[in-house]
Amino acid sequence: MRLNLRIWRQAGPDAKGRLEDYTAGNVSPDMSFLEMLDVVNEGLIRQGKDAIAFDSDCREGICGTCSLVVNGVAHGPDRGTTVCQLHMRRFKDGETITIEPWRAKAIPVIKDLVDDRTALDRIIAAGGFVSVNCGGAPDGNAIPIPKELSEAAMDSAACIGCGACVAACKNASAHLFLSAKISHLALLPQGQVERHRRVVTMIDQADAEGFGSCSNEGECEAVCPKEIPISNIARMTREYVRALLTAGK
């Protein structure tokens, strides 16, 4: 296939960005989207030009670093899929594809298609963990947990922290990410000791980072590569209200 690419180029965080046109020739339908970008970069390097900067790591849909907006959709047109799992057979010969980075005040562009997503890490550092001594793995496995709770916790823990929910939300809200991290610990007995402190500190940190509020429109759920449900947001709200009432605020 031969594809026309419109790719966001930005020299640095303070530089003015722009969309530039490129042509990708001899694209195999079996290539992944990132492999196609690798081929484009090889051509640019041979010409002595600056390669397009983009993030990737596992390329297996696990790490969440392949943060790209493809034709206006975070992670591209396939539901429940990261960009690294998106294949070029999804596109047609001669098609024009626009590729941009995440866009949010709390997730600024570093260069080209690379974003600074350390704000999400700081939210986790604020409370997305269990610090009490739960014993070793055998001790943890000995705690009886109802199957429906363990499955709900695992579904929430599937969040890879990619930030697609932020990129898709018109308010740049991180509520789906927040609620997934809060839910999977709040549902397990090991997370009960820090339950109230966790939800308050994580939400406070998200506000401090500049993420917006949720208006419950569902764009986040639609683009989440792990299909995290927005029912987690309702659970997070209940957790937050309960924590404030318990603290007497």
N, C-alpha and C positions, 0 to 999 in steps of 0.2 A: 504494500500500500504506500501511497504518497499522501502525507498529511501536512496541513498548514497549521502552524503553532503560533499562538500569541502568548508570550511568556512575560511575566512581570520581572523586570530587572531593576535592581536598586543597589547602588554601590555600598551603602552603609545605613545605619540607623537614622542618621540625620540628613541623608541625601534624598533628593526628590526622585521618586520612582516613575516608571513608565512601562507600557506594554510594547514589546518588540516582536517583530515577525520573523519566524524561522520556518524552514522546510525540512521535514523528516522524510527521507526517501528510503525505499527498500525495507519498509517496516513489516515484519512478519506478524500475522494475526496471533501467533503463539507467544509473542513477547509480552512481558508485563509492562505496565506503564512506566515503571522506573527503568527497566531495561531499555525502553525506547529513549528515555532521557539520557541514559548512559551513551547510547549511540550518537545522539545529537551532540553531546559534550565531546566525544572523541573527534567528531568532525570539526568542532570549534577549536579544539586544542591543536589539531593538525594545521589549521589556518592561522595559528598564533593568536587566537582570540581568547578572551576570558570565558571560562566554562560557567555554565549556569549552576549556581549553588542551590542545593536542595538537601534535605535531611533524609537519611534512611539508616537502618541498622539490620534488624532480623530479616526483613523482606518475607516474613511468614505470617504477617497479621497479628503479631504478638506484642511488639514494643510500642507501637503507636507513633513513632517518630516521622513517618512519611506523611507529614501534614500538608496537603495540597488541596486547593479548591479547583475542581475541574468543571469547566462550563457552568460556573456559579454554584456548584454543589460540593460541599465538603466531602472528600474522599471519592468523588465521582458518582456516576449514575447508578452503580450497582448497590442495592441495599445490603446492609450487613457485611460490607467489604471495605478493607483499607485500600489505599492507593496501590500499595505494593502487590495486592492480590487482584487488581484490576487489569484485565488483559486487552490487548489492542483489537481483538476480534469484536469488542464491544463498539468499535467505531467503523466508519465507512471510508473507503478510498476517496481521497479528495476533501474530506471533512476538515473544518476549521475547529481547533480545540484551544480554548483559552485556559491558561494555567496561572493561578495566583496563590499567594500565601494566605494563612489565616489573617483576619483583620479584626483587631480588638485593641483597645487602649492598654489592657493588662497583658497583652501578648504582642509586643512590638516586633517589627521586622528587623532582623540583623543584617541580612544581605539576600537579595533576590527572593528565593522561596523559603528561606530559613527564618523561623520565628524564635523568639526568646520565650520559652514556656516555663521558665523557672518559677513563675508565680504559682503554678499548679503544684510544684514541689514544696513551696513554702506553706501552702494550705495543708498538705499532708504532714509536714513537719510540725504544724501547729496543733494537730490532734488526731491525725489518721493512723493511730497505732494503738497497741495494747502494751502498757509498760509494767503491769502487775505480773508477778511470778505465777505462771500457769503450770509450772512443771515441765517435764519433757513430753515428747510426742505420745508415749503410752498413757501418761496421765491425762493429757488433753483428749485423747480418743476414748477414755473411760467415762467422760462426762456425757450423760444421756441427753441428746438433743433431738426434738421431734423432727421427722423427715421433712415436713413442709418448711420448717424454719431453716434447716441446714441447706435445702435446695434454694430457698429464697436468698440466703446469705451468699451462696456460691454464685448465683445469677448476678448479684450486685458486685461481687468481687471480680467478675469478668471484665470490669471497666479497665481499660489500658491507659487511661489518662492522656489520650491523644489531643483533646481539646476541640474535637469536631463540633461538640455541642455549643461551645462558645462561638465558633466561627459561623454556625448556622443561625444563631439567635440574633434577632435585630437589636436586642438589649445587651449583647455580649455577656449573657449570664452563664455562670459556671454551675448552675443549680443541679443539672443532671450528674455531672462529675462529683460534685459535693455530696449529693444525696446517695449516690452509689457507694462512695467511700464510708459515709456515715452509717448507711443501712447495713452493710455486711458485717460491721462490728457490733452495731446495736442489737442485731438479731441473735448474736451468739452469747452464751453465758460468760465467756472470757472477756467480753467487752462491756459488761454491765457496770463494773466499778467506776470507769471513767466516762460513762454514758453521757451524763449531763455536761460535764466540762468539755467533752469532745465536740459536741454539736455547737456549743457557744463559741469556742475558740476558733473552730474552722470557719464558721460563718463570719465571725468578726474579721478573720484574716482575709477572706474573700472580699469583704467590703473594703478593707484597707488597700487591697491590690487594685481596686478599681473595676471589678466585675459588676455588671448590671443586675437588675432584679428580674425575676421570672414573671412572664405574663401568660404562661400556661397555653402556648399555642402549638407546641409539639414538634417544632422543627428539629429540636435536639434529638428526640427519639427517632425521627425519620432518618437522620444521617449517622447515628451512632453505629460504628462497625460491629459492636457487640450486642446491639439491639437492647440496650438497657431501657426498661420501661419507665415512663414518667410517674408511675405510681410511687417510685422511690422519693420523688419530690414531696408528695403528700406525707409520706412517712417522716421525712426530714422536718417538715413544718410542725408535725405533731411532737417530734422529739424536741424541737427548739422551744415550743410553747411550754411543754412539760418542764424543761430545764429552767426556764425563766420563772415559772410558778414555784418550782421547788426552791429556787434561790431567793424567793420573796421579792422579785423585781416587778 
